Amino acid sequence: MYYFASFLIRFITNTVTHCTMRKIPRPFKMPWGKGMVIDEVSISSKYHEPTIQLLEFDNGDKLLRFCSYSHGRFSRSPLMMDEKDLKRLGKAIEKGKEIRKFIRKLN
């Protein structure tokens, strides 16, 4: 029984990522400018935390960043998601008021 319990704990720990609440707004800095993350939505997936951020630069320009976090840390790797996670992230956008308004401009 002990072996199974320890296996289950290791399995859960290695496969479940918890979404962390990050402060909004918060500053960001890139080589070409800086500003604030003004909205963010994310989901937990098996390997990482896919995230969409609405960035507003100091000059007023806004853009979407598709990124991910792993173990609570920002990941510089490309964002890759399967269909299931893409659908879940799409539903999470409903919680991001500013991101929803920005995406509506696609139409």
Backbone bond lengths (Angstrom), bond angles and torsions (degrees), N, CA, C in turn:
res aa  C-N    CA-C-N  psi(-1)  N-CA   C-N-CA  omega(-1)  CA-C   N-CA-C  phi
1 M - - - 1.449 - - 1.533 110.86 -
2 Y 1.337 116.94 -41.16 1.461 120.71 -179.81 1.533 110.30 -60.77
3 Y 1.331 116.73 -41.66 1.463 120.77 -179.45 1.527 110.51 -60.37
4 F 1.336 117.07 -45.54 1.457 121.03 -179.05 1.527 110.59 -63.78
5 A 1.334 117.37 -43.26 1.470 121.02 -179.36 1.521 110.71 -62.73
6 S 1.335 117.69 -43.37 1.462 119.45 -179.81 1.531 110.59 -68.08
7 F 1.341 117.38 -36.20 1.466 120.94 176.12 1.525 110.04 -62.42
8 L 1.331 116.98 -45.59 1.460 121.82 -178.85 1.523 110.85 -62.40
9 I 1.320 117.61 -42.22 1.459 120.56 178.63 1.520 110.66 -63.72
10 R 1.328 118.58 -43.64 1.458 122.01 177.72 1.523 110.56 -62.56
11 F 1.335 116.80 -42.33 1.464 121.09 -179.34 1.524 110.17 -61.76
12 I 1.321 116.52 -48.42 1.466 120.37 -178.75 1.521 110.19 -63.71
13 T 1.311 117.60 -44.53 1.459 121.64 -179.20 1.519 111.62 -61.38
14 N 1.317 117.71 -37.80 1.459 121.01 -176.58 1.518 113.88 -84.55
15 T 1.324 119.01 -14.38 1.462 119.16 -174.71 1.518 114.47 -116.27
16 V 1.304 118.81 -10.05 1.458 120.37 -177.67 1.517 109.12 -113.20
17 T 1.307 116.34 126.62 1.450 122.04 175.97 1.519 107.43 -108.11
18 H 1.294 116.69 134.63 1.461 120.54 179.28 1.517 109.50 -97.70
19 C 1.340 116.90 131.23 1.455 120.68 175.39 1.517 107.95 -67.03
20 T 1.294 115.94 133.42 1.447 120.01 177.71 1.515 108.47 -104.19
21 M 1.300 115.27 145.39 1.455 120.41 177.66 1.523 107.47 -82.92
22 R 1.298 116.00 119.33 1.451 121.08 177.90 1.525 108.57 -108.06
23 K 1.302 116.35 144.73 1.455 122.38 -177.57 1.530 110.58 -63.05
24 I 1.327 115.77 133.91 1.469 122.71 175.76 1.521 107.22 -128.69
25 P 1.295 121.78 129.50 1.460 126.65 -4.76 1.526 110.73 -76.53
26 R 1.326 114.92 159.55 1.464 121.46 175.20 1.522 108.19 -147.61
27 P 1.318 116.64 153.42 1.466 119.65 -175.49 1.524 113.21 -76.56
28 F 1.329 115.22 153.54 1.466 122.19 169.48 1.520 107.09 -136.39
29 K 1.319 115.43 159.98 1.463 120.44 179.32 1.518 108.39 -144.22
30 M 1.327 115.86 129.99 1.460 123.30 176.72 1.522 108.03 -126.55
31 P 1.319 117.91 164.58 1.471 119.15 -179.30 1.536 113.40 -58.47
32 W 1.332 118.26 -27.00 1.463 121.41 -175.47 1.530 112.94 -102.79
33 G 1.331 117.98 3.57 1.456 119.88 177.42 1.510 112.55 162.56
34 K 1.328 114.58 171.53 1.462 119.93 179.14 1.517 108.88 -138.32
35 G 1.316 115.56 167.67 1.445 120.82 -179.52 1.513 110.69 176.64
36 M 1.338 115.18 -145.49 1.459 121.03 -176.17 1.529 111.12 -128.79
37 V 1.327 116.08 141.97 1.469 121.62 167.05 1.514 104.21 -79.79
38 I 1.345 117.36 112.56 1.468 119.91 -174.29 1.521 113.62 -100.38
39 D 1.335 117.68 -14.02 1.461 120.91 175.79 1.521 107.86 -157.60
40 E 1.324 116.13 152.64 1.463 120.53 -177.53 1.522 109.58 -157.71
41 V 1.333 115.31 137.42 1.469 121.14 171.26 1.521 107.60 -130.67
42 S 1.334 115.61 146.87 1.459 119.54 179.67 1.516 109.98 -154.03
43 I 1.321 115.34 163.92 1.461 122.01 175.50 1.524 107.75 -133.52
44 S 1.309 115.38 161.46 1.464 120.27 172.27 1.513 108.43 -93.11
45 S 1.317 116.64 135.69 1.457 120.80 173.86 1.522 108.01 -128.32
46 K 1.302 115.71 -178.15 1.455 120.46 -174.82 1.528 112.42 -61.09
47 Y 1.330 117.68 -38.97 1.456 120.63 -172.51 1.526 114.97 -111.62
48 H 1.347 117.71 -22.64 1.454 119.64 -176.04 1.517 110.09 -159.63
49 E 1.323 116.74 -171.69 1.450 122.91 -178.86 1.528 109.43 -120.77
50 P 1.359 117.53 88.03 1.470 120.26 178.13 1.529 110.30 -58.38
51 T 1.329 115.89 137.40 1.464 121.46 -171.31 1.527 110.25 -141.11
52 I 1.321 115.61 142.83 1.463 122.36 170.02 1.520 106.38 -117.82
53 Q 1.336 116.07 128.45 1.456 121.35 179.53 1.518 109.77 -121.18
54 L 1.333 115.47 141.75 1.454 120.87 170.94 1.529 106.60 -101.00
55 L 1.335 115.12 115.82 1.457 121.33 -178.30 1.524 109.29 -102.88
56 E 1.317 115.92 137.04 1.466 120.71 174.48 1.528 107.58 -121.35
57 F 1.347 114.54 117.18 1.459 120.10 179.58 1.530 110.24 -76.70
58 D 1.319 115.75 160.89 1.462 121.09 -179.40 1.529 112.72 -57.26
59 N 1.344 117.62 -27.23 1.472 120.38 179.65 1.536 112.57 -84.44
60 G 1.350 117.62 1.88 1.463 121.56 177.44 1.514 114.57 98.86
61 D 1.334 118.84 -13.60 1.469 121.36 177.90 1.524 109.89 -64.99
62 K 1.337 115.48 142.12 1.464 121.37 177.85 1.516 109.10 -120.97
63 L 1.332 115.85 146.78 1.456 120.37 174.34 1.519 110.14 -151.88
64 L 1.341 114.80 158.62 1.466 121.11 176.47 1.518 109.09 -95.05
65 R 1.323 115.56 137.45 1.467 120.60 173.34 1.519 107.30 -118.26
66 F 1.339 116.03 125.17 1.455 122.84 174.42 1.525 105.82 -98.55
67 C 1.318 117.04 116.60 1.457 120.93 -173.91 1.524 109.34 -146.64
68 S 1.317 116.36 -172.20 1.459 119.81 175.79 1.519 110.11 -150.09
69 Y 1.304 114.05 161.61 1.456 122.94 174.92 1.516 107.21 -119.99
70 S 1.307 115.82 147.80 1.454 121.62 177.47 1.518 107.56 -133.72
71 H 1.315 115.63 121.41 1.469 121.43 -177.94 1.529 110.99 54.35
72 G 1.342 116.55 38.56 1.448 121.80 177.23 1.518 115.83 81.99
73 R 1.316 117.60 -1.51 1.465 121.33 -178.50 1.523 110.72 -111.40
74 F 1.330 116.05 142.02 1.452 121.71 178.18 1.524 109.68 -61.22
75 S 1.324 116.50 135.22 1.461 121.53 -179.70 1.528 109.42 -106.08
76 R 1.296 116.93 132.05 1.464 121.43 179.43 1.528 112.10 -89.61
77 S 1.317 117.04 3.30 1.462 121.53 178.58 1.520 110.35 -77.21
78 P 1.328 118.18 157.29 1.467 120.65 175.86 1.532 110.60 -60.77
79 L 1.311 116.44 146.62 1.459 121.00 178.12 1.522 109.04 -80.56
80 M 1.320 116.05 122.59 1.464 121.97 175.52 1.523 108.00 -127.17
81 M 1.350 115.62 134.68 1.462 121.02 -178.78 1.517 109.72 -141.83
82 D 1.326 115.39 151.32 1.454 118.97 173.43 1.536 108.99 -87.89
83 E 1.322 116.51 175.04 1.473 121.40 -176.48 1.520 112.29 -59.20
84 K 1.316 116.48 -40.97 1.468 121.04 -178.06 1.530 110.23 -61.63
85 D 1.338 117.10 -47.08 1.458 120.30 -179.52 1.522 111.52 -68.92
86 L 1.323 117.31 -34.46 1.458 120.68 177.65 1.529 110.18 -61.75
87 K 1.315 115.93 -42.02 1.463 120.82 178.51 1.536 110.73 -64.33
88 R 1.330 116.47 -42.49 1.467 120.91 179.52 1.529 111.15 -65.81
89 L 1.342 116.94 -39.93 1.456 119.88 178.44 1.525 110.15 -66.59
90 G 1.326 116.66 -36.63 1.462 120.50 175.72 1.520 111.78 -59.88
91 K 1.321 116.76 -40.90 1.470 120.50 177.50 1.523 110.85 -68.60
92 A 1.329 117.52 -34.19 1.464 121.12 179.99 1.522 111.56 -66.06
93 I 1.333 117.00 -25.34 1.463 120.59 179.67 1.527 110.87 -59.24
94 E 1.335 116.78 -26.77 1.461 120.43 178.54 1.521 111.53 -57.75
95 K 1.324 118.06 -26.08 1.466 122.06 -179.43 1.524 112.24 -82.57
96 G 1.307 117.72 -18.00 1.463 121.55 -177.39 1.506 111.41 -96.69
97 K 1.301 116.94 93.14 1.465 121.79 -174.55 1.535 112.20 -57.58
98 E 1.320 117.23 -48.62 1.466 120.38 -177.94 1.527 111.72 -69.36
99 I 1.325 116.84 -37.66 1.470 120.51 177.82 1.521 110.04 -64.52
100 R 1.331 117.48 -42.84 1.479 121.28 177.75 1.521 110.54 -57.56
101 K 1.335 117.33 -46.65 1.469 120.80 -179.94 1.527 110.95 -61.72
102 F 1.310 117.48 -39.44 1.462 122.18 -178.83 1.530 110.67 -67.94
103 I 1.327 117.04 -42.74 1.470 121.44 -178.48 1.526 111.62 -68.55
104 R 1.321 117.65 -29.66 1.475 120.57 179.00 1.529 111.61 -60.08
105 K 1.314 117.19 -21.04 1.459 120.67 179.87 1.525 111.88 -69.90
106 L 1.332 118.07 -8.36 1.465 121.48 177.09 1.525 111.28 -66.96
107 N 1.306 117.82 -28.05 1.469 121.39 -176.92 1.494 112.45 -80.16
